[in-house]
Amino acid sequence: MPDAFFRFVAASARSMLALVLCVPCLSAQGIGGKIEGVVTDSLRGGPLVGALVVATPAAGVHDTVFHGAQTDERGRFVLANLRSGAYALSVEHPVIDSTGIGAPTVAVNVADDQTANASLAIPSGTTLRRALCATFRDARLGVIAGSVRHAGGRPASDAVVVVSWMDFEVDSGSARVLSFQVDSSVHTDANGAYRACGLPVERSLFVQAKAGNDVQSGMLEELIGRSGVLVRDYQIGSVARENGGTSSASALSGFSLSGRVTTLDDRPIASAQIMLLGGTGSVATNDRGEFRIVDISPGTQGVRVLALGYYPRALRVDPVSGETSVIIKMENAAVVLDSMRVIAKRTGTRSRYTAREFDQRKLHSVGTYLDEDQIVAMGPVVTTDIFRHLAGVRVIAMKGSGTEILVSPRGTVTFQGQATICPMDVYLDGMRVTSDDIRMVSPSMLHGIEVHSAATGPTAYRVGSCGAVFLWTR
């Protein structure tokens, strides 16, 4: 497989060198013609940003100048000062190189003082899937393709890319949803290229590249979109040992990740939790939203960010050595309380309001309720421990991700014809949150918990077909 990075740099260098050395050539050949166009990313359904479009003269066209242009944020490009005649337009981009399947060239005729229009696109997901996974006929399954490299840049031949995900089935006898983990692995070729076929689409996948036990990437959370194709390159490095050493004397180490966690309008978020996927520890942001993680192995790492009241974020970083800084923006979770009900009830403090709502519903409404004394009697270490022994809720953990979700054991939804989980809606003090958010709430902070099916859910809230869990703090 061609090297995406070095091809791009070489092409850019040729373009700059030609422009520096051949200014007389441009003036000698006159104004000439022009080609304008756009390059589409067929995999993601938008413009292909940062692609290099090259115009190669056809036979009979005497044009010795290298003509290349990079696409802007809208995928647009302009190639000027072209001699009259036919040209073949080609596209170079790391996504194309990682799949090993080039974008088709487009023939364009250029005339002096005229502008020709052209549209180019990288191969569609359907085309790539057929080419990469010819033996998989099921159009509902996807593929992840790309390359694996060592931290120094050389291809990682015969490395292993492991993909894991949770699958579910319904027990015919009890009608309960049973979860199990599925693992799939593929090896890279001599150029470090790999392709993993037959993977579920639009479902969380956890991916890790390895070249032995001590040389690997971190755990990455990935998702194949509706196109059915995901292009991902991974970097692997020697894993730092607990005593500060590494598995190789030449290994790069001492990488640190720092940054800020903010709202979409750049306000700092304090006490957000940042963790490396696959790890057991986390760090919290300070009052300025700042954090720092040290001694990270020099391989591609998956990072998960949790903040109470915000949707979780998953991102990837490609450390080499030294310090890398990132800014992570969090989207506020939607508040779905009925507005008229809020105005009518909020006559006291927030804690009094939430406590009253729970207490009144416990006395007069159907559902499962736990008060403070019952929660203390269960002796939970973390809040999710409560739901491991509570009827009407199941806790499902995703291996290596640190993620636990609350699902209903009563009903199932289907994913492409297969039974899968039925995730419950989760509310904290009346605000819609995610299952991950409740990990940040200590059991000692809770005033009460209520669990509802779709039929018993409070009318003031949007409760889906899988039911809902409400947590109320003191």
N, C-alpha and C positions, 0 to 999 in steps of 0.2 A: 504494500500500500504506500502511496507517496506520502512524504512527510508534510503535513499541512502547514506547520509553522515555517519550515525552511523554504518551501515553495512560495509561500506568501511573501516572505522577506526578500527572496531572490527576485521575484517578479516586481516588487516595489522598487528594489534597487535598480533593476533594468530600466524601469520607467523614469526614475530620477536621473540616472546617468544619461539616458537618451535626451532628456529635456535640457540637461546642462551642456552636452556636447553638440547637440544638433539644432541649436537656435538658428544658425545660418540656413540649415536645411528647411526649416519652417518658412522662413522668409523667401527662400528660393522657390518653394513649391506654391506660394500664393495662399490665399485664404482657404481654398479647397472646400470640401463638404463637411457635414457634421452628422453624427448619429446620436440621438437621444432615446432614452428608454428607461425601463424599470425591470428589476429582477425580483421575482416573487419566491418566497419561502413556502413551497407547497406543503411542507411537513406541518408548519405552524399556522398556515393560512394568513400570512402577512408579508411585509417587505423583507428582503434579505439585506441586512445592514452590513456594511464593511466588506462586501464581496469585491473582487477585482475582475472587471470586465476587460477583456483583451480583444482587439480587432486585428486579425491576421489577414493580410492581403492575399487574394486568390492569384492563381497563375495569370500572368499578363499585366498585373498591376505593379508598377515599379515604385514601391514605397518602402524605404529602408528605415523609417522612423518607428520606434516601438510606441504603439498606441494603447494605453491602458488607463482606466479610470476606476475609482473606488465609489461604491454606492453610498448614498447618504442615509439619513435616518428614515427616509421614505422609500428606500430602495432605488432611487433614481441615479442615473449616470449620464455623462455627456462626453462624447469623443469628438474632438474637433481637428481641423487641419488635415483632413483625409483627402488623398488624391481620388479622382474619379475612378470608379470600377467596383468590383465585387469584393466584399470582405466577409470573413467568417468570425462571428462573435462567440467567444467562449467565456465561461465563468469559473473563477477559482475562489474557493472558500473552505475553511477548515471542516465544515459540516460535510461538504462534498467529498473531501479527501478521506475523512474518517469512515465513510461508507464504502470507499473504493469504487463507487459508480459515479462517473462524471455526468454533469448536466449536458444535454444535447446542444450542439452548436446551432447557431442561427445564421443563415446567409442574408446579407443586406447589400443592396446596390447603392452606391454613393455617387452623387453628381455635384459638380462645382456649384458653390453658392446655394446649395439645397440642404435641407435637414431631413434625414430619414429617421423613421421611428421603428423601434424594435422592442419586443417583450421577450424576456427570458425567464426561466424558472428551473429550480432544481427538481429532480424527479419527485413525483408524488409519493405519498406513503404507500399506496397500492402497488406502484411500480417497484419501489424499493423492497417492499415486503416479498413480492414475487421473486425478485432477483436474489435477495439475501436468504430467503427461506423457501426454496422451491418445493421442499417435501411437505411443508405445512400448508394444507389446503383450507383450513378453517380461517375465514376472514375475520372472525371475532378475536383471534389471537394476535399478539404483537411481537415486536423484536426490539432488542437493544443492541446497537452495533457501535463500534468505535475502536480505540486502541488503548494499550496500557504501556506506560513508559516508567523507567526508573527516575528517581529524583534528579539524576544528572542529565537526563534527556534521551538516553539510548533506549531502543525498543525492548520491552520485556517479553522475550520469546518463551513460550510454554508456561506462561503465567496462567492462573486460574481466576475466572470471574464467577463468583457465587451469587446467585439471586434467590432470595427467600421471600415468601409471602404467606399470609394466613388464608386458609380455605375453610369452608364450612359445609356441613352436610346435615340433613335432618334424619334423626333416628326414627325409623318407621314404627317402632314399638311405643316409644314415649313421646314422639313428636317434638323432642328437644333438639336444639341446635348444638351440634358438636363441632368444635374447632380443632384444627390440626395445622401444623406447619408444613409447607412444601418447599423443598430446596432443589435448585437446579444449578448446574455448573458447566462451563465451557472453557476450553483452553485457547490461548492466543497462538497465532502462527509465528513464523520466523520474524515477521515485521511488527509483532506486537498487536496485530489486529484480531478482533474477536467478533462474534455475532451470537447472541442468545435468542433463540426462536421459541415460539409456542408459549409466550408469557401472557398473563391476563392484562387487559387494557383498562385504563382508568381505575386502577387499584394501587394502593401503596405497595411498593416493592422495596426491599432492602438489599443493597448491592455492595459487595466488597471484592476488591482485586487483591490477589495474593501471589507471591512467588516464594513459597515456604512459610514457615510459622513466624519468622522474624522480619520478613519483608512484605509489606502490605499497605493498602490504603486504609482509611477509616471506613466506617459504615456510612453509606449514603442512602437517603430516602429518595426514591425516584418514582415517577408516574408516567406511563406511556399514554399519550393523548389519543384522541379519536383517529388521528392519522394512522395509528398502529405501529409507528416507528419512532424510536428515541435514539438520538446520537449522543453518546457520552464517552469522553476520554478520561482515563484515570491515571494518576501518578502514584507510584508506590515508593515507600522508603523504609529504612530499617527502623524497627520499633524500639524506642528507648526502654531500657530496663529500669527496674525500680531503684537500682543503686546509682542511676545517672549515666551508666554506660550504654552502648548500643551494640547491636549484633555484628557490627563491622567497624573496623578502625577508620574506614574512609567514609562512613555514613555521615550525612548532614544531620545536625541535631540542634536543639536549643531554640526551635521555632516558637514564637509567641504570637497569640492572636489578641488584639485589643480593639476597642471600638465603643460605640454609643448605641443605645437602644432608645428610639424616640417614637412619638406619634407621627401620623402622616403630616401634621403641620409643624414638626420639628420640636415638640416639647419633650423633655427628657422623661423617661419612665424608670422610676426607682423600683428596686426589688424584683426586677425581671430575672428569670433563671435561664442561664446559658449553659448548655451541655453538649459534649461531643457524643454523637450517636455511637452506641456500642459501649460507652463508658458508664461508670457508676456514679461519678461525682458531677457537681455543677458549681458555677459561680453566680453570684448575684450582682446586679448593677447597684451603684451607689446613688446618692440623691441627684447626681448630674447625669444619670443614665449610663455611666461608664463601667467598663469591665475589662478584665485581662486574664487570659489563660496562658500558662507557660509550659514549656517542655513538651511541645506537640511534635509527634513524629512527622518527618518530611514527606508526607503523602497526601493525596486528596482526602479531605476530611468533611464529614457531614455534621452540621451544627443545627441544633434545635433550640428555639427560643420560646419561652412561656412567660406570659405576663397576665396577671389577673384582669379580666375584662377585655382582653384582646385575643384575636385569633392567633393560634400558634404559627410560627414561621420556621421553615426548614431551608437552609442554604448550604452551599458548598464553598470551600476554600481550597486553594492549591498552594500550600506552603512549600518553600524551599529551605530558607534559613533566615534568621533575623526576625524582624517584626512585620506583621501585616495588620493593617487597620481597616475596619469596616464600619459602616453606618447601617443599622438595621431599623427599618420603619415598620411599625405594627399597626394593623387595622383594628379599629375599635369594634368590639362585638355589638350586634344590634340589640337595642333594648326594646322588648315587645310588650311591656305592660300596657294595658289599656289606659289612655291618657286621662279620661274622665275619672277612672277609678283612683288613679294616683292623686288627683286634685282633691277628691273627696276624703281620702284616707290619711293623707300626710298632715295630720294635725299635731303630731308630737315629733320626737326624735326619730331618726331612721331605725334604730334598734327597737324602739317601742312599736313602730309601724309594722316591721317585719314579724316581730314576735306575735302581735295581735292577729295578723293574717293567718299564721300557722296555727295558733291556739283556737281560733274560731273554726277553721276548717277541720281540725282534729275532732272537735265536738260535734259538728253538724254534717260532715261530708264523708263520703265513702272513699277509702284508700288505705294505704299502709303508712303508719305514722310512728316515729321514734322521737321521744322527748329527751331532754338533757340527761335525766337519770338513766334511761335505757341505753343511751350512747355510752355513758361512763361505765355501765355494767358490762358492756361488751369488751372493754379494754383495748380499743383500737390504737395501734401505733401511728398509722396514717389514716386519712379519711377513707381511702378506697378499701381498707380492711373491713369497714362496716358493711359494705355491699357484698362481700364474699359470703356472708351468712344471712342475707336478707332476701326473703322470697320476692319474686317479681323482677329481680335484677341479676345479671351475670357480669362478671368482670373478665374481660379478655385482654391478655397481654401480648404485645408484639415483640417477639424475641429480638434482643439487641437494640431496640429503638427507645426503650424507656417509656413507651406509650401504653397506656391502659385505657380501654374504652368501656362504657356501660352499655349493655345490650339487653333487649327483652328476650326472655326464654319462651314467651307465649306465641309469637308469630315470626314469620320469616318474610323477607323480601327476596326477589330473585335477581341474580346478576347473570345476564346472557343465558337464561334458561337453567341456571344452577342455583341451588339454595345458598344464601349467604346471610350475613348478620343483619339484625334489625336494631340499629343504633337508637338509643333513647335521647330525647331532648333533655338538656341539663340547665337548670336555673340556679343562680346563686343570688340570694336576696332580691329575687324578682327580675334579675337580668340574665339574659341568655348567654351562656358560656360554653366551653368545650369540656369534655371529660378530663383533659389534661389540667385545666384550670383548678379543679378541686384538689389536686395534689398539693397546691400551695395553701390550702386551708387546714389548719390544725384541728383535730377532733375536739380539742378543748375550747375552740372558738364557736362551736355549734350550739344553737338553741334547739334546733329540731330538723328532722328530715322527713319528707313525705314522698311516696312513690305512687304513681298513678298510671293506669292503662289509658288508652285513648278514650274509653267510655267514661272514666271517672275524673279526667283532667279538669282543672278549674277553667271555667268559661272565659276568664279574663286573660288567659294565656293561649298561645298557639301550641297545642299538643298534637304531635304527629301520630301516625298509626302505630308506632312502636312504644308509645307511652312517654312519660317524663319523670325526672327526679328533681325535687326541689330541696335546696339546702338553705337554711336560715341561720344567720349568725346572731350572737348575743347582742 
